[in-house]
Structures are given as C-alpha cells and as structure tokens.
Amino acid sequence: MPLDPHARDALKFLLGHLAIGCAAAVLLTGLLIGFNLFHLRELIFEQENGWLAALLLLFGMVVTFGSLAMGVGVNGLKDRKGRDDS
C-alpha cells in the first residue's frame, strides 16, 4: 500500500533523525572503547565472549541515542495549526 505524501515526508523526517542518532551512538561507543574509559576496552577484549559485550553495548547506545534524536526532532517541530499553507 503506497503512502500519501504527508506520511512519506514524516517517515523520511523520522528516519533521518534516527540515522543521526545511530551515527552518534556508534561514534560514542567507539570513543568509549578507544579511549578505554572505565576500562571498557580491557573488559571487552580480555574476555572470551567480549565481542558479545561490545555488541550489547552498541545496541543499547543505538536504541538510546536513536530514540533521543527522534524525540528531539519531533519535539522541535513547530505547531502548524492556524497557519495557511501558502
């Protein structure tokens, strides 16, 4: 079922903000591991299943920052009631 133009624009808006949040999460996770903050790099790479811990950390960050970016985008919209579309 094809989407109407308004729904397509809203979906593109949300997916754009989601992509920004996911990119921020990947960057922050890389910085946390790269700079060895809280000894995360040691905890991850010295364990047998450390890759699973890194994957779970990344998943949690993506969910958190993706949701945050989408929420900021939606809350940043101005109320368009009462305005004409000209």
PyMOL Python script that loads the backbone (N, CA, C, O; Angstrom):
from pymol import cmd

cmd.read_pdbstr("""\
ATOM      1  N   MET A   1       0.843  -1.171   0.000  1.00  0.00           N
ATOM      2  CA  MET A   1       0.000   0.000   0.000  1.00  0.00           C
ATOM      3  C   MET A   1       0.892   1.239   0.000  1.00  0.00           C
ATOM      4  O   MET A   1       1.696   1.419   0.915  1.00  0.00           O
ATOM      5  N   PRO A   2       0.762   2.080  -0.998  1.00  0.00           N
ATOM      6  CA  PRO A   2       1.605   3.280  -1.072  1.00  0.00           C
ATOM      7  C   PRO A   2       1.197   4.317  -0.020  1.00  0.00           C
ATOM      8  O   PRO A   2       0.032   4.424   0.364  1.00  0.00           O
ATOM      9  N   LEU A   3       2.191   5.066   0.424  1.00  0.00           N
ATOM     10  CA  LEU A   3       1.959   6.098   1.428  1.00  0.00           C
ATOM     11  C   LEU A   3       1.569   7.405   0.765  1.00  0.00           C
ATOM     12  O   LEU A   3       1.996   7.699  -0.352  1.00  0.00           O
ATOM     13  N   ASP A   4       0.761   8.180   1.457  1.00  0.00           N
ATOM     14  CA  ASP A   4       0.459   9.511   0.944  1.00  0.00           C
ATOM     15  C   ASP A   4       1.677  10.413   1.162  1.00  0.00           C
ATOM     16  O   ASP A   4       2.540  10.082   1.975  1.00  0.00           O
ATOM     17  N   PRO A   5       1.766  11.533   0.462  1.00  0.00           N
ATOM     18  CA  PRO A   5       2.976  12.384   0.557  1.00  0.00           C
ATOM     19  C   PRO A   5       3.269  12.877   1.969  1.00  0.00           C
ATOM     20  O   PRO A   5       4.434  12.994   2.351  1.00  0.00           O
ATOM     21  N   HIS A   6       2.234  13.166   2.745  1.00  0.00           N
ATOM     22  CA  HIS A   6       2.466  13.656   4.107  1.00  0.00           C
ATOM     23  C   HIS A   6       3.105  12.560   4.967  1.00  0.00           C
ATOM     24  O   HIS A   6       4.040  12.827   5.721  1.00  0.00           O
ATOM     25  N   ALA A   7       2.606  11.344   4.853  1.00  0.00           N
ATOM     26  CA  ALA A   7       3.176  10.229   5.630  1.00  0.00           C
ATOM     27  C   ALA A   7       4.590   9.914   5.168  1.00  0.00           C
ATOM     28  O   ALA A   7       5.443   9.571   5.986  1.00  0.00           O
ATOM     29  N   ARG A   8       4.850  10.024   3.881  1.00  0.00           N
ATOM     30  CA  ARG A   8       6.194   9.773   3.348  1.00  0.00           C
ATOM     31  C   ARG A   8       7.175  10.810   3.878  1.00  0.00           C
ATOM     32  O   ARG A   8       8.304  10.473   4.236  1.00  0.00           O
ATOM     33  N   ASP A   9       6.752  12.069   3.931  1.00  0.00           N
ATOM     34  CA  ASP A   9       7.620  13.126   4.467  1.00  0.00           C
ATOM     35  C   ASP A   9       7.902  12.913   5.957  1.00  0.00           C
ATOM     36  O   ASP A   9       9.024  13.121   6.420  1.00  0.00           O
ATOM     37  N   ALA A  10       6.881  12.498   6.697  1.00  0.00           N
ATOM     38  CA  ALA A  10       7.067  12.243   8.127  1.00  0.00           C
ATOM     39  C   ALA A  10       8.015  11.075   8.342  1.00  0.00           C
ATOM     40  O   ALA A  10       8.860  11.120   9.236  1.00  0.00           O
ATOM     41  N   LEU A  11       7.886  10.033   7.536  1.00  0.00           N
ATOM     42  CA  LEU A  11       8.765   8.881   7.665  1.00  0.00           C
ATOM     43  C   LEU A  11      10.210   9.243   7.333  1.00  0.00           C
ATOM     44  O   LEU A  11      11.133   8.817   8.027  1.00  0.00           O
ATOM     45  N   LYS A  12      10.408  10.025   6.278  1.00  0.00           N
ATOM     46  CA  LYS A  12      11.756  10.472   5.925  1.00  0.00           C
ATOM     47  C   LYS A  12      12.350  11.340   7.031  1.00  0.00           C
ATOM     48  O   LYS A  12      13.542  11.251   7.326  1.00  0.00           O
ATOM     49  N   PHE A  13      11.519  12.175   7.636  1.00  0.00           N
ATOM     50  CA  PHE A  13      11.962  13.035   8.735  1.00  0.00           C
ATOM     51  C   PHE A  13      12.445  12.188   9.912  1.00  0.00           C
ATOM     52  O   PHE A  13      13.520  12.430  10.460  1.00  0.00           O
ATOM     53  N   LEU A  14      11.638  11.187  10.297  1.00  0.00           N
ATOM     54  CA  LEU A  14      11.998  10.345  11.433  1.00  0.00           C
ATOM     55  C   LEU A  14      13.211   9.470  11.140  1.00  0.00           C
ATOM     56  O   LEU A  14      14.076   9.308  12.001  1.00  0.00           O
ATOM     57  N   LEU A  15      13.286   8.904   9.939  1.00  0.00           N
ATOM     58  CA  LEU A  15      14.426   8.058   9.594  1.00  0.00           C
ATOM     59  C   LEU A  15      15.720   8.857   9.514  1.00  0.00           C
ATOM     60  O   LEU A  15      16.790   8.344   9.843  1.00  0.00           O
ATOM     61  N   GLY A  16      15.629  10.105   9.080  1.00  0.00           N
ATOM     62  CA  GLY A  16      16.812  10.966   9.066  1.00  0.00           C
ATOM     63  C   GLY A  16      17.334  11.221  10.466  1.00  0.00           C
ATOM     64  O   GLY A  16      18.540  11.166  10.708  1.00  0.00           O
ATOM     65  N   HIS A  17      16.420  11.501  11.391  1.00  0.00           N
ATOM     66  CA  HIS A  17      16.842  11.712  12.774  1.00  0.00           C
ATOM     67  C   HIS A  17      17.345  10.420  13.401  1.00  0.00           C
ATOM     68  O   HIS A  17      18.277  10.444  14.205  1.00  0.00           O
ATOM     69  N   LEU A  18      16.743   9.299  13.045  1.00  0.00           N
ATOM     70  CA  LEU A  18      17.215   8.017  13.556  1.00  0.00           C
ATOM     71  C   LEU A  18      18.634   7.736  13.079  1.00  0.00           C
ATOM     72  O   LEU A  18      19.459   7.241  13.847  1.00  0.00           O
ATOM     73  N   ALA A  19      18.924   8.045  11.825  1.00  0.00           N
ATOM     74  CA  ALA A  19      20.274   7.830  11.289  1.00  0.00           C
ATOM     75  C   ALA A  19      21.302   8.694  12.023  1.00  0.00           C
ATOM     76  O   ALA A  19      22.414   8.246  12.300  1.00  0.00           O
ATOM     77  N   ILE A  20      20.928   9.914  12.329  1.00  0.00           N
ATOM     78  CA  ILE A  20      21.834  10.801  13.075  1.00  0.00           C
ATOM     79  C   ILE A  20      22.095  10.237  14.471  1.00  0.00           C
ATOM     80  O   ILE A  20      23.234  10.245  14.938  1.00  0.00           O
ATOM     81  N   GLY A  21      21.056   9.751  15.135  1.00  0.00           N
ATOM     82  CA  GLY A  21      21.216   9.172  16.464  1.00  0.00           C
ATOM     83  C   GLY A  21      22.063   7.908  16.444  1.00  0.00           C
ATOM     84  O   GLY A  21      22.869   7.685  17.347  1.00  0.00           O
ATOM     85  N   CYS A  22      21.884   7.080  15.419  1.00  0.00           N
ATOM     86  CA  CYS A  22      22.679   5.847  15.304  1.00  0.00           C
ATOM     87  C   CYS A  22      24.150   6.175  15.050  1.00  0.00           C
ATOM     88  O   CYS A  22      25.039   5.536  15.614  1.00  0.00           O
ATOM     89  N   ALA A  23      24.401   7.161  14.209  1.00  0.00           N
ATOM     90  CA  ALA A  23      25.782   7.567  13.947  1.00  0.00           C
ATOM     91  C   ALA A  23      26.439   8.104  15.217  1.00  0.00           C
ATOM     92  O   ALA A  23      27.604   7.812  15.488  1.00  0.00           O
ATOM     93  N   ALA A  24      25.697   8.884  15.989  1.00  0.00           N
ATOM     94  CA  ALA A  24      26.235   9.394  17.257  1.00  0.00           C
ATOM     95  C   ALA A  24      26.521   8.254  18.231  1.00  0.00           C
ATOM     96  O   ALA A  24      27.510   8.295  18.963  1.00  0.00           O
ATOM     97  N   ALA A  25      25.665   7.244  18.242  1.00  0.00           N
ATOM     98  CA  ALA A  25      25.868   6.104  19.141  1.00  0.00           C
ATOM     99  C   ALA A  25      27.111   5.314  18.755  1.00  0.00           C
ATOM    100  O   ALA A  25      27.893   4.916  19.619  1.00  0.00           O
ATOM    101  N   VAL A  26      27.291   5.089  17.466  1.00  0.00           N
ATOM    102  CA  VAL A  26      28.481   4.361  17.008  1.00  0.00           C
ATOM    103  C   VAL A  26      29.741   5.151  17.337  1.00  0.00           C
ATOM    104  O   VAL A  26      30.735   4.582  17.789  1.00  0.00           O
ATOM    105  N   LEU A  27      29.700   6.452  17.112  1.00  0.00           N
ATOM    106  CA  LEU A  27      30.856   7.295  17.420  1.00  0.00           C
ATOM    107  C   LEU A  27      31.169   7.281  18.918  1.00  0.00           C
ATOM    108  O   LEU A  27      32.327   7.126  19.306  1.00  0.00           O
ATOM    109  N   LEU A  28      30.161   7.440  19.749  1.00  0.00           N
ATOM    110  CA  LEU A  28      30.389   7.467  21.188  1.00  0.00           C
ATOM    111  C   LEU A  28      30.873   6.114  21.704  1.00  0.00           C
ATOM    112  O   LEU A  28      31.749   6.058  22.567  1.00  0.00           O
ATOM    113  N   THR A  29      30.316   5.035  21.187  1.00  0.00           N
ATOM    114  CA  THR A  29      30.769   3.712  21.600  1.00  0.00           C
ATOM    115  C   THR A  29      32.227   3.493  21.197  1.00  0.00           C
ATOM    116  O   THR A  29      33.019   2.952  21.969  1.00  0.00           O
ATOM    117  N   GLY A  30      32.570   3.917  19.987  1.00  0.00           N
ATOM    118  CA  GLY A  30      33.965   3.810  19.554  1.00  0.00           C
ATOM    119  C   GLY A  30      34.903   4.627  20.411  1.00  0.00           C
ATOM    120  O   GLY A  30      36.012   4.187  20.712  1.00  0.00           O
ATOM    121  N   LEU A  31      34.475   5.807  20.808  1.00  0.00           N
ATOM    122  CA  LEU A  31      35.305   6.640  21.676  1.00  0.00           C
ATOM    123  C   LEU A  31      35.449   6.028  23.069  1.00  0.00           C
ATOM    124  O   LEU A  31      36.530   6.061  23.658  1.00  0.00           O
ATOM    125  N   LEU A  32      34.354   5.469  23.595  1.00  0.00           N
ATOM    126  CA  LEU A  32      34.429   4.824  24.920  1.00  0.00           C
ATOM    127  C   LEU A  32      35.420   3.667  24.917  1.00  0.00           C
ATOM    128  O   LEU A  32      36.218   3.516  25.842  1.00  0.00           O
ATOM    129  N   ILE A  33      35.361   2.859  23.874  1.00  0.00           N
ATOM    130  CA  ILE A  33      36.268   1.713  23.794  1.00  0.00           C
ATOM    131  C   ILE A  33      37.675   2.172  23.416  1.00  0.00           C
ATOM    132  O   ILE A  33      38.660   1.675  23.961  1.00  0.00           O
ATOM    133  N   GLY A  34      37.767   3.115  22.485  1.00  0.00           N
ATOM    134  CA  GLY A  34      39.076   3.573  22.017  1.00  0.00           C
ATOM    135  C   GLY A  34      39.903   4.254  23.083  1.00  0.00           C
ATOM    136  O   GLY A  34      41.112   4.038  23.169  1.00  0.00           O
ATOM    137  N   PHE A  35      39.256   5.083  23.901  1.00  0.00           N
ATOM    138  CA  PHE A  35      39.986   5.773  24.961  1.00  0.00           C
ATOM    139  C   PHE A  35      40.042   4.963  26.260  1.00  0.00           C
ATOM    140  O   PHE A  35      40.600   5.418  27.259  1.00  0.00           O
ATOM    141  N   ASN A  36      39.468   3.774  26.238  1.00  0.00           N
ATOM    142  CA  ASN A  36      39.497   2.860  27.366  1.00  0.00           C
ATOM    143  C   ASN A  36      38.896   3.483  28.626  1.00  0.00           C
ATOM    144  O   ASN A  36      39.395   3.275  29.732  1.00  0.00           O
ATOM    145  N   LEU A  37      37.828   4.242  28.446  1.00  0.00           N
ATOM    146  CA  LEU A  37      37.158   4.845  29.594  1.00  0.00           C
ATOM    147  C   LEU A  37      36.508   3.749  30.421  1.00  0.00           C
ATOM    148  O   LEU A  37      35.914   2.815  29.883  1.00  0.00           O
ATOM    149  N   PHE A  38      36.629   3.877  31.724  1.00  0.00           N
ATOM    150  CA  PHE A  38      36.091   2.910  32.680  1.00  0.00           C
ATOM    151  C   PHE A  38      36.641   1.507  32.433  1.00  0.00           C
ATOM    152  O   PHE A  38      36.025   0.520  32.835  1.00  0.00           O
ATOM    153  N   HIS A  39      37.782   1.415  31.781  1.00  0.00           N
ATOM    154  CA  HIS A  39      38.457   0.143  31.473  1.00  0.00           C
ATOM    155  C   HIS A  39      37.581  -0.778  30.622  1.00  0.00           C
ATOM    156  O   HIS A  39      37.655  -2.001  30.743  1.00  0.00           O
ATOM    157  N   LEU A  40      36.746  -0.177  29.757  1.00  0.00           N
ATOM    158  CA  LEU A  40      35.863  -0.971  28.914  1.00  0.00           C
ATOM    159  C   LEU A  40      36.633  -1.805  27.894  1.00  0.00           C
ATOM    160  O   LEU A  40      36.280  -2.956  27.637  1.00  0.00           O
ATOM    161  N   ARG A  41      37.680  -1.229  27.317  1.00  0.00           N
ATOM    162  CA  ARG A  41      38.452  -1.980  26.320  1.00  0.00           C
ATOM    163  C   ARG A  41      39.068  -3.223  26.942  1.00  0.00           C
ATOM    164  O   ARG A  41      39.065  -4.291  26.331  1.00  0.00           O
ATOM    165  N   GLU A  42      39.592  -3.092  28.147  1.00  0.00           N
ATOM    166  CA  GLU A  42      40.166  -4.248  28.831  1.00  0.00           C
ATOM    167  C   GLU A  42      39.097  -5.286  29.138  1.00  0.00           C
ATOM    168  O   GLU A  42      39.321  -6.484  28.963  1.00  0.00           O
ATOM    169  N   LEU A  43      37.933  -4.828  29.596  1.00  0.00           N
ATOM    170  CA  LEU A  43      36.858  -5.761  29.909  1.00  0.00           C
ATOM    171  C   LEU A  43      36.370  -6.499  28.668  1.00  0.00           C
ATOM    172  O   LEU A  43      36.071  -7.692  28.727  1.00  0.00           O
ATOM    173  N   ILE A  44      36.292  -5.792  27.550  1.00  0.00           N
ATOM    174  CA  ILE A  44      35.759  -6.392  26.327  1.00  0.00           C
ATOM    175  C   ILE A  44      36.764  -7.342  25.689  1.00  0.00           C
ATOM    176  O   ILE A  44      36.408  -8.468  25.340  1.00  0.00           O
ATOM    177  N   PHE A  45      38.011  -6.911  25.529  1.00  0.00           N
ATOM    178  CA  PHE A  45      38.971  -7.696  24.761  1.00  0.00           C
ATOM    179  C   PHE A  45      39.681  -8.780  25.563  1.00  0.00           C
ATOM    180  O   PHE A  45      40.342  -9.638  24.978  1.00  0.00           O
ATOM    181  N   GLU A  46      39.561  -8.762  26.878  1.00  0.00           N
ATOM    182  CA  GLU A  46      40.200  -9.800  27.669  1.00  0.00           C
ATOM    183  C   GLU A  46      39.255 -10.958  27.991  1.00  0.00           C
ATOM    184  O   GLU A  46      39.673 -11.942  28.600  1.00  0.00           O
ATOM    185  N   GLN A  47      38.009 -10.854  27.597  1.00  0.00           N
ATOM    186  CA  GLN A  47      37.039 -11.913  27.854  1.00  0.00           C
ATOM    187  C   GLN A  47      36.871 -12.786  26.615  1.00  0.00           C
ATOM    188  O   GLN A  47      37.108 -12.348  25.490  1.00  0.00           O
ATOM    189  N   GLU A  48      36.460 -14.017  26.844  1.00  0.00           N
ATOM    190  CA  GLU A  48      36.250 -14.940  25.731  1.00  0.00           C
ATOM    191  C   GLU A  48      35.110 -14.478  24.833  1.00  0.00           C
ATOM    192  O   GLU A  48      35.219 -14.544  23.609  1.00  0.00           O
ATOM    193  N   ASN A  49      34.026 -14.013  25.427  1.00  0.00           N
ATOM    194  CA  ASN A  49      32.888 -13.516  24.659  1.00  0.00           C
ATOM    195  C   ASN A  49      32.774 -12.001  24.771  1.00  0.00           C
ATOM    196  O   ASN A  49      31.678 -11.463  24.934  1.00  0.00           O
ATOM    197  N   GLY A  50      33.889 -11.331  24.685  1.00  0.00           N
ATOM    198  CA  GLY A  50      33.895  -9.877  24.787  1.00  0.00           C
ATOM    199  C   GLY A  50      33.196  -9.201  23.632  1.00  0.00           C
ATOM    200  O   GLY A  50      32.651  -8.108  23.786  1.00  0.00           O
ATOM    201  N   TRP A  51      33.206  -9.843  22.475  1.00  0.00           N
ATOM    202  CA  TRP A  51      32.518  -9.269  21.311  1.00  0.00           C
ATOM    203  C   TRP A  51      31.021  -9.146  21.583  1.00  0.00           C
ATOM    204  O   TRP A  51      30.369  -8.229  21.084  1.00  0.00           O
ATOM    205  N   LEU A  52      30.478 -10.073  22.377  1.00  0.00           N
ATOM    206  CA  LEU A  52      29.062 -10.013  22.714  1.00  0.00           C
ATOM    207  C   LEU A  52      28.777  -8.816  23.621  1.00  0.00           C
ATOM    208  O   LEU A  52      27.753  -8.148  23.474  1.00  0.00           O
ATOM    209  N   ALA A  53      29.676  -8.555  24.544  1.00  0.00           N
ATOM    210  CA  ALA A  53      29.520  -7.384  25.414  1.00  0.00           C
ATOM    211  C   ALA A  53      29.583  -6.097  24.601  1.00  0.00           C
ATOM    212  O   ALA A  53      28.812  -5.169  24.844  1.00  0.00           O
ATOM    213  N   ALA A  54      30.508  -6.039  23.628  1.00  0.00           N
ATOM    214  CA  ALA A  54      30.609  -4.860  22.778  1.00  0.00           C
ATOM    215  C   ALA A  54      29.355  -4.686  21.932  1.00  0.00           C
ATOM    216  O   ALA A  54      28.878  -3.567  21.743  1.00  0.00           O
ATOM    217  N   LEU A  55      28.824  -5.788  21.427  1.00  0.00           N
ATOM    218  CA  LEU A  55      27.610  -5.732  20.614  1.00  0.00           C
ATOM    219  C   LEU A  55      26.420  -5.272  21.443  1.00  0.00           C
ATOM    220  O   LEU A  55      25.614  -4.471  20.969  1.00  0.00           O
ATOM    221  N   LEU A  56      26.299  -5.756  22.657  1.00  0.00           N
ATOM    222  CA  LEU A  56      25.210  -5.330  23.530  1.00  0.00           C
ATOM    223  C   LEU A  56      25.346  -3.865  23.935  1.00  0.00           C
ATOM    224  O   LEU A  56      24.350  -3.149  24.031  1.00  0.00           O
ATOM    225  N   LEU A  57      26.575  -3.422  24.173  1.00  0.00           N
ATOM    226  CA  LEU A  57      26.806  -2.010  24.473  1.00  0.00           C
ATOM    227  C   LEU A  57      26.394  -1.141  23.293  1.00  0.00           C
ATOM    228  O   LEU A  57      25.722  -0.123  23.463  1.00  0.00           O
ATOM    229  N   LEU A  58      26.802  -1.547  22.099  1.00  0.00           N
ATOM    230  CA  LEU A  58      26.445  -0.786  20.897  1.00  0.00           C
ATOM    231  C   LEU A  58      24.937  -0.779  20.680  1.00  0.00           C
ATOM    232  O   LEU A  58      24.370   0.261  20.347  1.00  0.00           O
ATOM    233  N   PHE A  59      24.280  -1.917  20.862  1.00  0.00           N
ATOM    234  CA  PHE A  59      22.833  -1.991  20.695  1.00  0.00           C
ATOM    235  C   PHE A  59      22.123  -1.054  21.674  1.00  0.00           C
ATOM    236  O   PHE A  59      21.200  -0.337  21.288  1.00  0.00           O
ATOM    237  N   GLY A  60      22.546  -1.059  22.920  1.00  0.00           N
ATOM    238  CA  GLY A  60      21.939  -0.169  23.908  1.00  0.00           C
ATOM    239  C   GLY A  60      22.140   1.293  23.574  1.00  0.00           C
ATOM    240  O   GLY A  60      21.239   2.111  23.759  1.00  0.00           O
ATOM    241  N   MET A  61      23.324   1.622  23.081  1.00  0.00           N
ATOM    242  CA  MET A  61      23.605   3.011  22.704  1.00  0.00           C
ATOM    243  C   MET A  61      22.774   3.425  21.487  1.00  0.00           C
ATOM    244  O   MET A  61      22.266   4.546  21.437  1.00  0.00           O
ATOM    245  N   VAL A  62      22.633   2.530  20.510  1.00  0.00           N
ATOM    246  CA  VAL A  62      21.850   2.844  19.305  1.00  0.00           C
ATOM    247  C   VAL A  62      20.386   3.061  19.673  1.00  0.00           C
ATOM    248  O   VAL A  62      19.758   4.001  19.185  1.00  0.00           O
ATOM    249  N   VAL A  63      19.839   2.204  20.524  1.00  0.00           N
ATOM    250  CA  VAL A  63      18.451   2.376  20.944  1.00  0.00           C
ATOM    251  C   VAL A  63      18.272   3.695  21.690  1.00  0.00           C
ATOM    252  O   VAL A  63      17.306   4.421  21.456  1.00  0.00           O
ATOM    253  N   THR A  64      19.200   4.000  22.583  1.00  0.00           N
ATOM    254  CA  THR A  64      19.088   5.215  23.385  1.00  0.00           C
ATOM    255  C   THR A  64      19.235   6.470  22.531  1.00  0.00           C
ATOM    256  O   THR A  64      18.377   7.352  22.574  1.00  0.00           O
ATOM    257  N   PHE A  65      20.314   6.558  21.758  1.00  0.00           N
ATOM    258  CA  PHE A  65      20.562   7.778  21.001  1.00  0.00           C
ATOM    259  C   PHE A  65      19.652   7.899  19.784  1.00  0.00           C
ATOM    260  O   PHE A  65      19.317   9.012  19.379  1.00  0.00           O
ATOM    261  N   GLY A  66      19.250   6.784  19.199  1.00  0.00           N
ATOM    262  CA  GLY A  66      18.280   6.842  18.104  1.00  0.00           C
ATOM    263  C   GLY A  66      16.944   7.382  18.583  1.00  0.00           C
ATOM    264  O   GLY A  66      16.339   8.232  17.930  1.00  0.00           O
ATOM    265  N   SER A  67      16.487   6.888  19.722  1.00  0.00           N
ATOM    266  CA  SER A  67      15.235   7.374  20.300  1.00  0.00           C
ATOM    267  C   SER A  67      15.343   8.837  20.712  1.00  0.00           C
ATOM    268  O   SER A  67      14.408   9.616  20.523  1.00  0.00           O
ATOM    269  N   LEU A  68      16.478   9.197  21.270  1.00  0.00           N
ATOM    270  CA  LEU A  68      16.685  10.580  21.680  1.00  0.00           C
ATOM    271  C   LEU A  68      16.637  11.524  20.483  1.00  0.00           C
ATOM    272  O   LEU A  68      15.987  12.568  20.543  1.00  0.00           O
ATOM    273  N   ALA A  69      17.313  11.169  19.407  1.00  0.00           N
ATOM    274  CA  ALA A  69      17.335  12.029  18.226  1.00  0.00           C
ATOM    275  C   ALA A  69      15.948  12.149  17.598  1.00  0.00           C
ATOM    276  O   ALA A  69      15.562  13.229  17.151  1.00  0.00           O
ATOM    277  N   MET A  70      15.202  11.052  17.563  1.00  0.00           N
ATOM    278  CA  MET A  70      13.844  11.117  17.021  1.00  0.00           C
ATOM    279  C   MET A  70      12.941  11.971  17.909  1.00  0.00           C
ATOM    280  O   MET A  70      12.128  12.743  17.401  1.00  0.00           O
ATOM    281  N   GLY A  71      13.075  11.841  19.210  1.00  0.00           N
ATOM    282  CA  GLY A  71      12.275  12.652  20.125  1.00  0.00           C
ATOM    283  C   GLY A  71      12.593  14.129  20.031  1.00  0.00           C
ATOM    284  O   GLY A  71      11.696  14.971  20.077  1.00  0.00           O
ATOM    285  N   VAL A  72      13.874  14.442  19.899  1.00  0.00           N
ATOM    286  CA  VAL A  72      14.264  15.852  19.746  1.00  0.00           C
ATOM    287  C   VAL A  72      13.712  16.413  18.440  1.00  0.00           C
ATOM    288  O   VAL A  72      13.261  17.557  18.395  1.00  0.00           O
ATOM    289  N   GLY A  73      13.747  15.615  17.387  1.00  0.00           N
ATOM    290  CA  GLY A  73      13.211  16.068  16.105  1.00  0.00           C
ATOM    291  C   GLY A  73      11.721  16.326  16.165  1.00  0.00           C
ATOM    292  O   GLY A  73      11.244  17.339  15.653  1.00  0.00           O
ATOM    293  N   VAL A  74      10.984  15.425  16.783  1.00  0.00           N
ATOM    294  CA  VAL A  74       9.532  15.594  16.878  1.00  0.00           C
ATOM    295  C   VAL A  74       9.184  16.770  17.783  1.00  0.00           C
ATOM    296  O   VAL A  74       8.305  17.566  17.454  1.00  0.00           O
ATOM    297  N   ASN A  75       9.861  16.882  18.908  1.00  0.00           N
ATOM    298  CA  ASN A  75       9.567  17.987  19.822  1.00  0.00           C
ATOM    299  C   ASN A  75      10.027  19.334  19.279  1.00  0.00           C
ATOM    300  O   ASN A  75       9.573  20.377  19.749  1.00  0.00           O
ATOM    301  N   GLY A  76      10.915  19.322  18.304  1.00  0.00           N
ATOM    302  CA  GLY A  76      11.374  20.566  17.707  1.00  0.00           C
ATOM    303  C   GLY A  76      10.461  21.099  16.625  1.00  0.00           C
ATOM    304  O   GLY A  76      10.651  22.216  16.144  1.00  0.00           O
ATOM    305  N   LEU A  77       9.473  20.311  16.238  1.00  0.00           N
ATOM    306  CA  LEU A  77       8.531  20.777  15.220  1.00  0.00           C
ATOM    307  C   LEU A  77       7.674  21.889  15.789  1.00  0.00           C
ATOM    308  O   LEU A  77       7.293  21.859  16.959  1.00  0.00           O
ATOM    309  N   LYS A  78       7.380  22.850  14.972  1.00  0.00           N
ATOM    310  CA  LYS A  78       6.520  23.948  15.406  1.00  0.00           C
ATOM    311  C   LYS A  78       5.069  23.569  15.140  1.00  0.00           C
ATOM    312  O   LYS A  78       4.765  22.806  14.222  1.00  0.00           O
ATOM    313  N   ASP A  79       4.199  24.109  15.948  1.00  0.00           N
ATOM    314  CA  ASP A  79       2.783  23.859  15.769  1.00  0.00           C
ATOM    315  C   ASP A  79       2.307  24.613  14.529  1.00  0.00           C
ATOM    316  O   ASP A  79       2.438  25.834  14.449  1.00  0.00           O
ATOM    317  N   ARG A  80       1.761  23.888  13.579  1.00  0.00           N
ATOM    318  CA  ARG A  80       1.328  24.495  12.325  1.00  0.00           C
ATOM    319  C   ARG A  80      -0.172  24.756  12.277  1.00  0.00           C
ATOM    320  O   ARG A  80      -0.695  25.128  11.226  1.00  0.00           O
ATOM    321  N   LYS A  81      -0.863  24.572  13.373  1.00  0.00           N
ATOM    322  CA  LYS A  81      -2.297  24.863  13.379  1.00  0.00           C
ATOM    323  C   LYS A  81      -2.515  26.362  13.248  1.00  0.00           C
ATOM    324  O   LYS A  81      -1.804  27.168  13.847  1.00  0.00           O
ATOM    325  N   GLY A  82      -3.500  26.708  12.463  1.00  0.00           N
ATOM    326  CA  GLY A  82      -3.823  28.108  12.298  1.00  0.00           C
ATOM    327  C   GLY A  82      -3.017  28.817  11.230  1.00  0.00           C
ATOM    328  O   GLY A  82      -3.249  30.000  10.979  1.00  0.00           O
ATOM    329  N   ARG A  83      -2.080  28.135  10.594  1.00  0.00           N
ATOM    330  CA  ARG A  83      -1.297  28.744   9.537  1.00  0.00           C
ATOM    331  C   ARG A  83      -1.854  28.302   8.195  1.00  0.00           C
ATOM    332  O   ARG A  83      -2.313  27.170   8.046  1.00  0.00           O
ATOM    333  N   ASP A  84      -1.812  29.180   7.243  1.00  0.00           N
ATOM    334  CA  ASP A  84      -2.204  28.766   5.899  1.00  0.00           C
ATOM    335  C   ASP A  84      -0.980  28.231   5.171  1.00  0.00           C
ATOM    336  O   ASP A  84       0.144  28.626   5.482  1.00  0.00           O
ATOM    337  N   ASP A  85      -1.180  27.347   4.215  1.00  0.00           N
ATOM    338  CA  ASP A  85      -0.087  26.665   3.532  1.00  0.00           C
ATOM    339  C   ASP A  85       0.456  27.437   2.331  1.00  0.00           C
ATOM    340  O   ASP A  85       1.089  26.845   1.458  1.00  0.00           O
ATOM    341  N   SER A  86       0.224  28.718   2.274  1.00  0.00           N
ATOM    342  CA  SER A  86       0.728  29.487   1.116  1.00  0.00           C
ATOM    343  C   SER A  86       2.134  29.956   1.290  1.00  0.00           C
ATOM    344  O   SER A  86       2.681  30.609   0.401  1.00  0.00           O
TER     345      SER A  86
END
""", "prot")
cmd.dss("prot")
cmd.show_as("cartoon", "prot")
cmd.util.cbc("prot")
cmd.orient("prot")
